Amino acid sequence: MSHATITKVLHVPKMKNNFIFVSKLILEGFKVEFDKDGCKVNDAQGGFVVEARRDKNLYLLNMKLRKDMAHTKVSQLFEIVHTNVCGPMRTTSHGGA
């Protein structure tokens, strides 16, 4: 079993699955290689870190969170909110906006 640390991530303990963004891995110095069956993540020196299998349009990793590294707790509802934002849009909406 190999070990790697990805910093400054959010973990939702009650969720069955969490997401890891490829862009975050790359910014942390990891190298990600995709093929039709899955993907492989290597560290900056090329050492193997983890392999993910492809299931439809998702790549599934089997990883564990180190309890001593978990700092992503919030104390109240909406303390951390994530949204997807896009725009400005070049296409006129049905309402003319």
VEXPABA-187067 format. One record per atom (N, C-alpha, C): x, z, y; residue in three letters; residue number from 1. Coordinates in steps of 0.05 Angstrom, whole numbers, m for minus. Atoms other than C-alpha are relative to their C-alpha. Layout:
// VEXPABA-187067
X,Z,Y,ALA,NUM $
...
END
This chain:
// VEXPABA-187067
17,0,m24,MET,1 $
0,0,0,MET,1 $
18,0,25,MET,1 $
m15,1,m25,SER,2 $
27,m19,68,SER,2 $
m14,15,22,SER,2 $
11,m15,m22,HIS,3 $
16,18,133,HIS,3 $
6,m15,26,HIS,3 $
m3,12,m26,ALA,4 $
6,m9,203,ALA,4 $
m18,15,19,ALA,4 $
16,m14,m20,THR,5 $
m20,21,267,THR,5 $
m10,m20,21,THR,5 $
12,15,m21,ILE,6 $
m68,m14,314,ILE,6 $
m10,20,21,ILE,6 $
6,m20,m20,THR,7 $
m74,25,379,THR,7 $
m23,m9,18,THR,7 $
21,4,m20,LYS,8 $
m129,32,431,LYS,8 $
m24,m16,m11,LYS,8 $
24,12,12,VAL,9 $
m187,13,385,VAL,9 $
m23,20,1,VAL,9 $
23,m17,2,LEU,10 $
m257,40,382,LEU,10 $
m10,0,m29,LEU,10 $
9,m4,28,HIS,11 $
m283,68,316,HIS,11 $
m28,13,2,HIS,11 $
27,m12,1,VAL,12 $
m357,82,303,VAL,12 $
m4,12,m27,VAL,12 $
m1,m13,26,PRO,13 $
m357,134,247,PRO,13 $
m25,m5,m17,PRO,13 $
24,3,16,LYS,14 $
m430,124,226,LYS,14 $
m6,m28,m8,LYS,14 $
4,28,8,MET,15 $
m424,49,220,MET,15 $
13,m4,m27,MET,15 $
m12,7,26,LYS,16 $
m413,23,149,LYS,16 $
25,m17,4,LYS,16 $
m22,18,m5,ASN,17 $
m367,m31,177,ASN,17 $
6,0,30,ASN,17 $
m8,4,m27,ASN,18 $
m328,m38,241,ASN,18 $
14,m27,3,ASN,18 $
m11,26,m5,PHE,19 $
m299,m100,273,PHE,19 $
28,2,11,PHE,19 $
m27,2,m12,ILE,20 $
m226,m117,288,ILE,20 $
2,m29,11,ILE,20 $
m2,26,m13,PHE,21 $
m215,m174,337,PHE,21 $
28,m12,m4,PHE,21 $
m25,13,5,VAL,22 $
m161,m224,320,VAL,22 $
18,1,25,VAL,22 $
m16,m1,m25,SER,23 $
m140,m226,394,SER,23 $
13,27,3,SER,23 $
m12,m27,m2,LYS,24 $
m128,m151,391,LYS,24 $
25,2,m19,LYS,24 $
m23,m1,18,LEU,25 $
m83,m158,330,LEU,25 $
23,m16,11,LEU,25 $
m22,17,m11,ILE,26 $
m43,m214,363,ILE,26 $
13,14,24,ILE,26 $
m11,m15,m23,LEU,27 $
m35,m173,427,LEU,27 $
17,23,m9,LEU,27 $
m16,m22,11,GLU,28 $
m8,m116,384,GLU,28 $
25,m10,m14,GLU,28 $
m24,11,12,GLY,29 $
45,m163,356,GLY,29 $
m3,m9,m29,GLY,29 $
5,9,27,PHE,30 $
13,m180,289,PHE,30 $
m3,m30,0,PHE,30 $
4,29,4,LYS,31 $
11,m251,262,LYS,31 $
m23,m3,m21,LYS,31 $
23,3,17,VAL,32 $
m55,m274,231,VAL,32 $
m1,m30,m9,VAL,32 $
1,27,12,GLU,33 $
m59,m335,184,GLU,33 $
m25,m3,m16,GLU,33 $
25,5,14,PHE,34 $
m126,m363,161,PHE,34 $
2,m23,m18,PHE,34 $
4,23,17,ASP,35 $
m144,m408,104,ASP,35 $
m29,1,m10,ASP,35 $
28,2,9,LYS,36 $
m209,m427,67,LYS,36 $
m9,25,m15,LYS,36 $
7,m23,16,ASP,37 $
m207,m364,24,ASP,37 $
1,27,14,ASP,37 $
m3,m25,m14,GLY,38 $
m188,m311,74,GLY,38 $
22,m1,21,GLY,38 $
m22,0,m19,CYS,39 $
m132,m289,120,CYS,39 $
20,21,m8,CYS,39 $
m22,m19,5,LYS,40 $
m66,m252,118,LYS,40 $
10,10,27,LYS,40 $
m11,m11,m24,VAL,41 $
m40,m205,171,VAL,41 $
28,10,m6,VAL,41 $
m28,m9,2,ASN,42 $
35,m195,179,ASN,42 $
8,14,25,ASN,42 $
m11,m13,m24,ASP,43 $
74,m151,226,ASP,43 $
18,m19,15,ASP,43 $
m17,18,m17,ALA,44 $
120,m179,280,ALA,44 $
25,m10,m15,ALA,44 $
m24,8,16,GLN,45 $
178,m182,230,GLN,45 $
m7,m17,m24,GLN,45 $
9,17,22,GLY,46 $
136,m222,180,GLY,46 $
m7,16,m25,GLY,46 $
7,m17,23,GLY,47 $
123,m163,134,GLY,47 $
m30,1,m5,GLY,47 $
28,m1,7,PHE,48 $
56,m163,97,PHE,48 $
m13,26,8,PHE,48 $
16,m24,m8,VAL,49 $
4,m115,126,VAL,49 $
m25,2,m16,VAL,49 $
26,m1,13,VAL,50 $
m64,m133,98,VAL,50 $
m10,m28,m5,VAL,50 $
13,25,6,GLU,51 $
m104,m189,67,GLU,51 $
m30,3,2,GLU,51 $
29,m1,m3,ALA,52 $
m177,m204,82,ALA,52 $
m12,m23,m16,ALA,52 $
14,21,14,ARG,53 $
m225,m242,38,ARG,53 $
m22,m11,17,ARG,53 $
21,13,m16,ARG,54 $
m273,m292,68,ARG,54 $
m27,3,m14,ARG,54 $
28,m2,11,ASP,55 $
m348,m278,58,ASP,55 $
m18,m13,21,ASP,55 $
15,17,m19,LYS,56 $
m388,m333,92,LYS,56 $
16,m3,25,LYS,56 $
m14,4,m25,ASN,57 $
m366,m330,165,ASN,57 $
16,25,9,ASN,57 $
m14,m25,m7,LEU,58 $
m334,m260,163,LEU,58 $
25,3,m19,LEU,58 $
m24,m7,16,TYR,59 $
m265,m239,139,TYR,59 $
0,30,m3,TYR,59 $
4,m29,6,LEU,60 $
m270,m171,105,LEU,60 $
27,13,m7,LEU,60 $
m24,m16,6,LEU,61 $
m212,m121,107,LEU,61 $
m8,26,m13,LEU,61 $
4,m26,12,ASN,62 $
m208,m59,64,ASN,62 $
22,18,12,ASN,62 $
m19,m16,m15,MET,63 $
m175,m10,112,MET,63 $
m12,28,2,MET,63 $
8,m28,m4,LYS,64 $
m177,65,123,LYS,64 $
9,10,28,LYS,64 $
m7,m13,m26,LEU,65 $
m177,104,189,LEU,65 $
15,26,m6,LEU,65 $
m14,m25,2,ARG,66 $
m125,158,194,ARG,66 $
m15,21,17,ARG,66 $
16,m20,m14,LYS,67 $
m164,220,213,LYS,67 $
15,12,24,LYS,67 $
m16,m12,m22,ASP,68 $
m107,248,256,ASP,68 $
4,m19,23,ASP,68 $
m3,19,m21,MET,69 $
m107,184,297,MET,69 $
m26,m6,14,MET,69 $
27,6,m12,ALA,70 $
m182,183,313,ALA,70 $
m4,15,26,ALA,70 $
4,m12,m27,HIS,71 $
m191,194,388,HIS,71 $
m24,m11,14,HIS,71 $
21,17,m13,THR,72 $
m253,146,398,THR,72 $
m27,15,3,THR,72 $
24,m16,m3,LYS,73 $
m304,205,405,LYS,73 $
m11,m2,28,LYS,73 $
13,m2,m26,VAL,74 $
m354,204,462,VAL,74 $
m18,24,m1,VAL,74 $
16,m25,m1,SER,75 $
m394,264,485,SER,75 $
m29,m4,8,SER,75 $
28,4,m8,GLN,76 $
m457,232,513,GLN,76 $
m7,m30,m3,GLN,76 $
10,26,4,LEU,77 $
m500,171,504,LEU,77 $
8,m18,23,LEU,77 $
m8,20,m19,PHE,78 $
m476,108,541,PHE,78 $
27,7,15,PHE,78 $
m25,m7,m12,GLU,79 $
m408,140,556,GLU,79 $
19,m25,m1,GLU,79 $
m15,25,4,ILE,80 $
m377,75,529,ILE,80 $
m21,m21,m7,ILE,80 $
19,22,5,VAL,81 $
m417,11,533,VAL,81 $
16,m26,m1,VAL,81 $
m13,26,3,HIS,82 $
m393,m57,508,HIS,82 $
m21,m22,2,HIS,82 $
19,22,m3,THR,83 $
m427,m121,529,THR,83 $
16,m26,m1,THR,83 $
m11,27,m1,ASN,84 $
m414,m195,523,ASN,84 $
m10,m12,26,ASN,84 $
7,11,m25,VAL,85 $
m413,m229,591,VAL,85 $
10,m29,1,VAL,85 $
m9,27,m3,CYS,86 $
m410,m303,605,CYS,86 $
m11,m11,27,CYS,86 $
10,12,m25,GLY,87 $
m418,m347,666,GLY,87 $
23,m5,19,GLY,87 $
26,13,m7,PRO,88 $
m425,m380,713,PRO,88 $
m5,m23,m19,PRO,88 $
8,21,18,MET,89 $
m464,m430,672,MET,89 $
m4,m26,16,MET,89 $
2,26,m13,ARG,90 $
m461,m504,690,ARG,90 $
m27,m14,m6,ARG,90 $
25,12,7,THR,91 $
m527,m520,656,THR,91 $
m23,14,14,THR,91 $
23,m11,m14,THR,92 $
m591,m509,696,THR,92 $
m20,11,m21,THR,92 $
19,m12,18,SER,93 $
m640,m462,662,SER,93 $
m27,m13,3,SER,93 $
27,11,m2,HIS,94 $
m713,m480,649,HIS,94 $
m13,10,26,HIS,94 $
12,m10,m24,GLY,95 $
m731,m437,708,GLY,95 $
14,m10,26,GLY,95 $
m13,12,m23,GLY,96 $
m683,m474,754,GLY,96 $
24,15,10,GLY,96 $
m23,m16,m9,ALA,97 $
m629,m421,761,ALA,97 $
26,m12,m8,ALA,97 $
END
